[in-house]
């Protein structure tokens, strides 16, 4: 029997959300080199550079521990392998050739340098062709997500990511754009939108109607259903003022039943006017704090599950009530059971938002914080996350850009008496047909 001291040590980092023959091949090769320790990526580590995992860490650990080639499992806390490599100082690190290029190339280069410090070697088996976790993920996305799965997805996101990125969708087509758009960012992995925002402004405007709660709940639910059919991402619903409390209770039940993950309601009363409107008239009238707290409490009581979330949107900075009023309301709404606060502002530098964040972070009862940087797009996601923001909503950018593009195209066709000059600037007709796979 080989002396235990002479057994080489091997480190294999894995996400292991979907185990396929490629993973088994990697582990088999690693086991031939020595005793295998798998650095299993935590949920947060996976979510930091790619999609949120289907299985949580404990479930994935249970699967990997049953593979005969694996001797030990330790958590891989970040996509950077340095902490575990320095802790274990393995003789070998085994990784597939999929990291030779792309978002993990810089991580690879760093790992090579670190391993060389103690004479360690990196082994790179050829990546198994025709099978990958990404392909399996795409295949799984082709199946309809059931309401209970979609409902819980948003809370899972918040558990795994410090700050999530949300984009508005106002119909099925815009939801397809949000669902499928992603980029590969050097050193940061895959960047995509985590969830969808169903804005009353964009839903109303897409229908050519005013944003004054004129588009009724039945019509808005039709939009919700159109979007549910083409995306698996969790959905946050813009509930405007929530209407009267009795109506809000029914709205909560309906949204939860459909699989919508959260609703945001604003603390205004009377005829709803969009918060971006500035006028000398007093059109932004805030609700009585106690009345709004009661609406929150009644909404929470109406839930059937603990997964659905209700966020309170504070309009104090819009209505001119000031920072102290905003903070006072935030404390009251959290005490009433709100799952978090959305703070809104029209100021274009975002300084009042950052001031609110600073004070809000001191709350003992602090919960999730949402911002909508429509009027202060200069602030980056990194700056907002550093300030303590948990959810960033891009509330109307897709519809605004769509309107601009449509108007420019219409004008260009009128100018040139034909569509030839415009045709290179937008999707081909046949590609538009192919966009909907059932075609």
MOBELMO-V406027 format. One record per backbone hydrogen bond with DSSP energy under -1.0 kcal/mol. CO is the residue of the C=O (numbers start at 1). NH is the residue of the N-H. E is the energy in kcal/mol with one decimal. If there is no record, write none. Layout:
BEGIN
CO | NH | E
CO | NH | E
END
This chain:
BEGIN
3 | 6 | -1.7
4 | 7 | -1.0
8 | 35 | -3.0
9 | 91 | -1.1
9 | 92 | -2.0
10 | 37 | -3.0
11 | 94 | -2.3
12 | 39 | -1.9
14 | 41 | -2.8
20 | 23 | -1.2
20 | 24 | -1.6
21 | 25 | -2.4
22 | 26 | -1.9
23 | 27 | -2.5
24 | 28 | -2.4
25 | 29 | -2.3
26 | 30 | -2.3
27 | 31 | -2.5
28 | 32 | -1.4
30 | 33 | -1.2
30 | 34 | -1.1
35 | 10 | -2.7
36 | 71 | -2.1
36 | 72 | -2.0
37 | 12 | -2.5
38 | 40 | -1.1
38 | 74 | -2.5
39 | 14 | -2.3
40 | 76 | -2.9
42 | 46 | -2.2
43 | 47 | -2.4
44 | 48 | -1.2
46 | 49 | -1.5
46 | 50 | -1.8
49 | 190 | -3.4
56 | 60 | -2.4
57 | 61 | -2.8
58 | 62 | -1.9
59 | 63 | -1.6
60 | 64 | -2.6
61 | 65 | -2.4
64 | 67 | -1.7
67 | 70 | -1.8
72 | 38 | -2.8
74 | 40 | -2.3
76 | 42 | -2.1
81 | 85 | -2.4
82 | 86 | -2.8
83 | 87 | -1.6
84 | 88 | -2.5
85 | 89 | -3.1
91 | 121 | -2.4
92 | 11 | -2.6
93 | 123 | -2.9
96 | 99 | -1.1
97 | 100 | -1.7
102 | 105 | -1.6
104 | 108 | -2.4
105 | 109 | -2.5
106 | 110 | -1.9
107 | 111 | -2.2
108 | 112 | -2.4
109 | 113 | -1.7
110 | 114 | -2.3
111 | 115 | -2.8
112 | 116 | -1.6
114 | 117 | -1.4
115 | 118 | -1.1
115 | 120 | -2.7
121 | 93 | -2.0
123 | 95 | -2.3
125 | 97 | -1.3
132 | 136 | -2.0
133 | 137 | -2.6
134 | 138 | -2.3
135 | 139 | -2.3
136 | 140 | -2.6
137 | 141 | -2.0
139 | 142 | -1.1
140 | 143 | -1.6
146 | 150 | -2.3
147 | 151 | -2.7
148 | 152 | -1.4
152 | 156 | -1.7
153 | 157 | -2.0
154 | 158 | -2.2
155 | 159 | -1.7
156 | 160 | -1.7
157 | 161 | -2.6
164 | 392 | -2.5
165 | 194 | -2.7
165 | 195 | -1.2
166 | 394 | -3.3
167 | 197 | -2.0
171 | 175 | -1.7
172 | 176 | -1.8
173 | 177 | -1.8
174 | 178 | -2.0
175 | 179 | -2.6
176 | 180 | -2.1
177 | 181 | -1.7
183 | 191 | -3.1
185 | 188 | -2.2
185 | 189 | -1.4
189 | 185 | -3.2
191 | 183 | -2.3
195 | 167 | -2.0
196 | 236 | -3.0
197 | 169 | -2.1
197 | 199 | -1.1
198 | 238 | -2.2
199 | 203 | -2.0
200 | 204 | -2.4
201 | 205 | -2.8
202 | 206 | -2.5
204 | 209 | -2.9
205 | 208 | -1.7
210 | 212 | -1.6
216 | 220 | -2.3
217 | 221 | -2.4
218 | 222 | -1.1
219 | 223 | -1.3
220 | 224 | -2.2
221 | 225 | -2.4
222 | 226 | -2.0
223 | 227 | -2.1
224 | 228 | -2.6
225 | 229 | -1.5
227 | 230 | -1.3
234 | 196 | -2.4
235 | 261 | -1.5
235 | 262 | -1.4
236 | 198 | -2.7
237 | 264 | -2.3
239 | 242 | -2.4
240 | 266 | -3.1
244 | 248 | -2.3
245 | 249 | -2.2
246 | 250 | -1.2
247 | 251 | -2.1
248 | 252 | -2.6
249 | 253 | -1.7
250 | 254 | -2.1
251 | 255 | -2.8
252 | 256 | -2.5
253 | 257 | -1.9
254 | 258 | -1.7
255 | 259 | -1.2
255 | 260 | -2.2
261 | 309 | -1.9
262 | 237 | -2.9
263 | 311 | -2.8
264 | 239 | -2.4
265 | 313 | -3.4
266 | 268 | -1.6
267 | 287 | -1.8
274 | 277 | -1.6
281 | 283 | -1.5
283 | 285 | -1.0
285 | 269 | -2.9
288 | 292 | -2.5
289 | 293 | -2.5
290 | 294 | -2.0
291 | 295 | -1.7
292 | 296 | -2.1
293 | 297 | -2.6
294 | 298 | -2.6
295 | 299 | -2.1
296 | 300 | -2.5
297 | 301 | -2.2
298 | 302 | -1.1
309 | 263 | -2.0
310 | 339 | -3.0
311 | 265 | -2.2
312 | 342 | -2.8
313 | 267 | -2.0
314 | 344 | -1.4
315 | 319 | -3.0
316 | 321 | -2.0
316 | 322 | -1.1
322 | 326 | -1.7
323 | 327 | -2.4
324 | 328 | -2.4
325 | 329 | -2.5
326 | 330 | -2.2
327 | 331 | -2.2
328 | 332 | -1.9
329 | 333 | -3.0
330 | 334 | -2.2
331 | 335 | -2.1
332 | 336 | -1.4
333 | 338 | -2.3
334 | 337 | -1.3
339 | 368 | -1.1
340 | 312 | -2.2
341 | 370 | -3.0
342 | 314 | -3.0
350 | 354 | -2.2
351 | 355 | -2.1
352 | 356 | -2.2
353 | 357 | -2.6
354 | 358 | -2.1
355 | 359 | -1.8
356 | 360 | -3.1
357 | 361 | -2.3
359 | 362 | -1.3
360 | 363 | -1.8
368 | 341 | -2.6
369 | 390 | -2.3
369 | 391 | -1.9
370 | 343 | -2.0
371 | 393 | -2.4
372 | 374 | -1.8
376 | 379 | -1.6
380 | 384 | -2.2
381 | 385 | -2.7
382 | 386 | -2.2
383 | 387 | -1.3
384 | 389 | -2.4
385 | 388 | -1.6
390 | 164 | -2.6
391 | 371 | -2.2
392 | 166 | -2.8
393 | 395 | -1.0
394 | 168 | -2.0
396 | 400 | -2.1
397 | 401 | -2.4
398 | 402 | -2.2
399 | 403 | -2.5
400 | 404 | -2.0
401 | 405 | -2.3
402 | 406 | -2.6
403 | 407 | -2.6
404 | 408 | -2.4
405 | 409 | -2.2
406 | 410 | -2.5
407 | 411 | -2.3
408 | 412 | -2.2
409 | 413 | -2.2
410 | 414 | -2.0
411 | 415 | -2.2
412 | 416 | -2.3
413 | 417 | -1.4
419 | 423 | -1.6
422 | 425 | -2.3
428 | 432 | -2.1
429 | 433 | -2.0
430 | 434 | -2.1
431 | 435 | -1.0
436 | 439 | -2.3
END
